[in-house]
Amino acid sequence: MRIVMSWLRELVGGLPPAKAVADALIRAGFEVEGLETVGGDLAGVVVGEVLSIEVVAAKKKDVRFCRVRVADLGAPGEPAASGPGESGPGETEPGVRGIVCGAFNFEVGDRVPVALPGAVLPGGFEISSRKTYGRVSDGMICSARELGLGEDHSGILVLPADSRIGMDVAELLGLGDEVLDIAVTPDRGYGLSVRGIAREAATAFGLPFDDPGVWGASGAGGGDAAGYPVRVEDPVACDRYVARTVSGVDSAARTPLGWSRRLSLAGMRPISAPVDVTNIIMLGLGQPLHAFDRAKLTGPIVVRRARAGERLLTLDGVDRALDPEDLVIADDSGPVALAGVMGGAATEISAATTDIVLESAHFDAVTVARTARRHRLGSEASRRFERGVDPALAPVAAQRAVDLLRELAAATAEPGVTDVDHRMAAEPIVFPLGEPERLAGRHYPADAIRRRLTDVGCLPRDPEPAGAPGAPAEPAELLVTPPSWRPDLLRPADLVEEVVRLEGYDTIPVTLPLLPAGRGLTAAQQLRRAVGRALAADGHVEVLTLPFVAEDAADALGLPAGDERRAAVRVANPIAQDASYLRTTLLSGLIAAAVRNIGRGQTDLALFEIGLVFREPDDAPAVPVAVVTPPVDRRPGEDEINALNAALPRQPRHVAVVLTGLREPAGWWGPGRAADWGDALAAAQATAAAVGVELTVAAGEVMPWHPGRCAELSVDGRVVGYAGELHPRVLGSVGLPARTCAMELDLDALIGAALERPPVVAPAISTFPPADRDVALVTAVDVPVATVTEALRAGAGDLLEALSLFDVYEGDQVGPERRSLAFGLRLRAPDRTLTAAEANDARDAAVAEATSRTGAVLRG
């Protein structure tokens, strides 16, 4: 909402500078987005009198050469010229200039704005003396658009006849002004008017405010039988309808420059006096009006719902099919307007209009909002009705519009007034005086509460005394009747907000609450953060991708039929048709992120993500059960909440990694190293180590991984994920380079396993030296390394401190389908130095156990 400061000052006298007003409105809870100073870019434009006009013939169109006096030489005591320079090239007398002009809407003797050479018009357009059409044009006669006063450029702006020659036009027209640009929130519809902002400004500075939206002593509300006939069939959607009739309207009358200027500054285009009057009332009071050509109405006005098959050609030229939920204004011919949204073309005001029926009504906010959205037809009227319009304004706005039409368009007011009033009496709100302190955390005296509620227009009163002896002198609560222009004040909390914002949010003390002991991060949260830190420290970059995927996401990953990752959950209201399902794996988003980065030249990637995936519940019924959405006017019951939760998919938290390109960059130290399946496995092991568990690694075969380069990862016998090189077919379909690797783990399962284990006891540090032994075992290639490792641990017993695999060999020396695994064993006793015999016995026991379990043979 653009608020013109000169208009605002008419309603509230004594306002400080506009910057102070803007700051006060911000403190009162309004979003002031800007303060614009206008009219300051107009310089060197003075009032001139047309002395003579000579038509100059030209090929395309005729023009006129005008002699214009720009300095009043006859006024005693005044300088010979008030413009920049007393005479110009070609002048025959001082203060007179010759100007070529293409407009024909002015005559000899008219006063017009003249931009002299050197003048600067809005937009930085500088005027100079130049030769054109064979004449020297020493300046320019200006239109309203050229002066920045509006969009009218059809002709020259003719000034009042009593304008003093040579006077500065900016001073004459009062063009200097300031405009506040305010973003009005949906709960403050009254702020979409000068009246509403004036009330807030007056309250902020303690200035008197004479509300223009309230009937004065001589005003009168109510209607009589002589008014235009109106029938309201839906009193819920339209609880107030006022109709006034004026005749003898001069539809061609131009709106005075002062009002046109204000409309332009407020963001509306001046059209004609009858149309501009409705906009003036809407901007000033906040009440949208609509004007019908009385001659085009047939029968009484009826406010009703649209009927099946009805259509309406609206003022924007669109023929609209109406919905039975649309509220329309109709006559005997059918709908003539969408109530509160836009009028119809059949009854619009035209140049031939002489009699007008003015509509000033109050429509239900929800009804108007739904109609506007249904037809995708937002308007200034619907914007206000959606946020709540004062129902008491209807007769006041209609009367003010009639007065302006009489003043600006020579209209005559018909005596009849129609006022169909179905408003319900406002119910008072029981307001505890201690409620502001309870919600805001600071004490508010009772008199301050009463004053602030009165400032916003409420009527606070004490409840009826109970009459019991010993009753307190100050009541504990008030009965507060909200004003008609504040439909958002419905409960005590709403009144608290008014008290707090007017007293100042900055007066609320800032007290940081004490954090109760033991209320920090949970153990699971700490472990999740530890995983993120570990992967980041290992050179991976975290990304956050959207959880929405396309319907063919499972096909892109080559997932087989029956894979649980194919059972994706469809979103009821997807953000896009190609993102209408919830992801079942993090790899879909990570692969898309990698492809996007590669396409932008970033080829060496190590990305990871921690996030939720969505799977169907384990006990999901074969036929989906319809879930009833609970109402919003109450808290849902436990059974309803449980039913909603039961309908949700499982949402385990996963962690995934995608690696491609170089894992170690090239440089003076070497050629660099490409990422391989071992890096994906290392990322999985780093994740497990951060959580505090150890992964069991075995050969795996599951899409989208390469069947021969895939590791199955498990904890305590439960498979928790996979790591390795992605399948070549998948890489080709998604557009990733060959040998791209990935890892994905069920992070919730890892954390669950870690939390189920007893607390880790710090190991005792032995002061005795270790004994290191190496063994090389030859096994079949299909024997998992993890199985051999577990057998060695079991055989070595308590003396084994550490076990590591440091070499794998396959070749002629060990035979076909065989491989050699070389392990390093570190043995240590806590209370003594091991003898060579003890160390060798532990090694031999480990080898014997591995031989027993896996058929391994000690390599010679």
Phi, psi and omega in degrees: 000125179263118183255118178280123187297323179296325176292317180297321182290337176293329181271331181230104179282150176083016179292144177287184178305157186301326180298319178293324177296317179299316180296321180294321179293324177296317178297332180276003174102009178264151179263096177273109187272344181186158175229116185246130174263126184239158178088349182281348182264015179250114182220144176080020177251122185235168177280130177234155177248129180284117181268322180204158180225129178236123179283130179248117181287141178219167184294310185276311178205154178284150174234176181234137175259117187248138169263121187234127175276125182244005177221131179277104184270350186264348183283124181294143176079005180250153179294161183294334179215137179253355177264176179287096181103138184275332182212159180235179181302132177084359181288143176261346178211152182300144175077004180244134182234148175263127186225132175272131183221139180267355182272154183234017186264013179228160185232175176298135181097347179287150173263129186225156175280132182238122175269113182281158176307133185097346179291152179239119180267165179307138184093005178078020181277114184263135182267139177221164176277129183211159181267129180208145182052032178078006179234159174268117178265110187260061181131194181212134173272128196255149170267173179296322181293320180293336177269000181075025183261356181162192183262359184283115176231023182284343181193177181287146176283114179268123184273163176305146186296336181268010179295135183285130180296135180088353181289145177295125184294322179300322178288319181300315185268358181060046186286337179292123182205175177226147184231127174267130176257110188244127173272109184271125180287158186300336183273001182234061180299333180295341179286353178273039179201154175296324179301312182294317179291326178297320179298317180294320180293319179297319179295319183297326184251007178065034182259152179292148182224115177264101188297116178285353181266010179243140180299135175281186183297328182265355181282167180211136174260190178080168183234178176221171187288346184276356181286173180296134185294131181224137176231123180257113181269344180233083184290347177283316180282338178220097183265359177208129177218116179247132178234132176232147182239134174233150181231169179066030183284134173270094185293340180272359182297137179270140177290134179307152186302323181299315178290321178299319180298315180296319178298317180297315180295330179279356176097015180242146183270122176296138182239294178204164185304313181299322180284318183296328180299318181295323178288324177299316180294318181297315180289324184282312184258337183093007180258111175294139177239160172223139181249125176256141170287114187299326183292340182264355176273139177239108179086185183289160174279133180235129176258113186207175173279152179293153179255158183302131177088354181284149179228162180212128172271107184277172185297341178275006176084013181257130176274114189250135171278123186274149178260146179301343177275349180289135172269126184235157168261126185228162168230199184294339181274348183123194181298137177237356178193151169272115188303124176075002184240296182200147178280172179262153182290335185293335184240019183287159178287136179229180180295340181267359183289132175238330181243134185232137169256119181267129176258124173229102191229170174235119183247153180296133185297316183293320180298314180295317182299317181292321178296315181298319180285325180298320182262002183052050188227076176281145179216168177298325179291311181296325179301323180280316180296326178299327184266353177105116178251145180294114180293340178283350183283338192308307181291326180295313181296321179297317179295318179296322178294319177299315179300318181291322178295323175295322183284319189259336186233017175057031182280160175242128182279128173287147186290333186285146176229125176259125179220096177269111189240112177243023183293146174268147178293139181290134178271134179291152179260128176284116189238107176294133181294339179272000183294319178300319180292323182294322184270328185262341176085014174218158184279134175240118179299154182298322181291327176293322179296314179299317183295317182291323176294324176292324180300324181275001177101002179287158176245091179276139176215156178284146176291163178299133180296141181287336179084002181284143179295144179079015179294145182293149180291321180262120181296154181277349182210165178237155168257113188247122175261115182289155179286161183293336182273004179237073178292351180277350180271098187239341187211168182304323181299325178295321178290325177299318180301320180294317180297315185292316183290325179285328174286339176109119176296333182286352178271355179280122182294144178267111180235114179284129179291149177282131180280119179299147180297141177077012180253025179277211179294143175288168179299321180294319179296320179297320180292322178297319178293324178297323178296314179300318179294321181294316180292321178295319179295335180273008175096009178269150180251127181280138175233157176236111181255160178292146181278007184259135182227167179281166181296329183265020181299321180292325178294322180297330179270359178068028182290133182287162176298140181090348177295132183297340179285351176277341183276075182276149180268129180276139179275137183293322181231075185294152179285340178201155182294331179269015177214055187256006180234156176271142185293145174254351178212148178286344185295330181300311180290321181294320178296318178297321178294321179294317179298319180295319180292319179296321178296342178255016172092002179264096189263339180261105189233142170219089186256146173219156179215142172242121183192177182274144167244164190234120182234152177295144178301151180298327182254032182295133179291155180297323178252122181303138180269129179291131180256128180276125178286124182291157179292164184262358183270006178203165177284132179295148179286171182298319179298320179294319179296317179297322179294321178294316180295323180294334180278349181281151176287162172293144184228067177291152178265127181245166170229136183219155182224142171230130181233135176208158182079210183277131173274325175239122186290156177280155179184196180296341181277346181162181185280353184089171183221132179283148177294140178223184184299332179295328178291323176295319178294322178296323177296321177295317180291326175294322177297312180297319180296323179295327179281328180105024177234169179240132182275143170263125186254131176218161177294137181231165178211094181209140177286146013263025181270157176296130186297333181261358183226047182231130178255129174270128186248131182220158176227125179054039177082359180253126179290127182242357179165185182219155177213150177151200182270138181287152183296137180303325180293323177292317181298322179293322183287328183264347177088032177257155179295160177298152177068018173294138185243160181206161177215142173216131180232148171281098186292324178299321179293320178298312182294322178299318178294322180293320183286337179284341183280152178295160179304142181286128178265131181298131182289150175282132182271116180282140178268001183265152185288153179276165173238118183261134178225141177247142175225145175238120183246136177258124181228169172293150185292340181271002177278121181297140177300325182298325180292318178295317181299317181294323179294318178297319179298314182296321183288323183290332176077205187290342182285345182284120179262323181207149181220129181219142175269122183240358177200141174230128183228134173230128181176190185296330185291338180250352177094164180291149178058025178231160175210155181254129178245118180257125182242147171253127180249128174251119184248141179201141176255146183284342189237002184197168172272125182292141174277162178301322181295318180297317180295318180293323178298317179296320178296314182296322178296321178296316180295319180297319180293320178294321178296318181295319186276324190241354184077017181292150178237135179292125183282133181282000000 
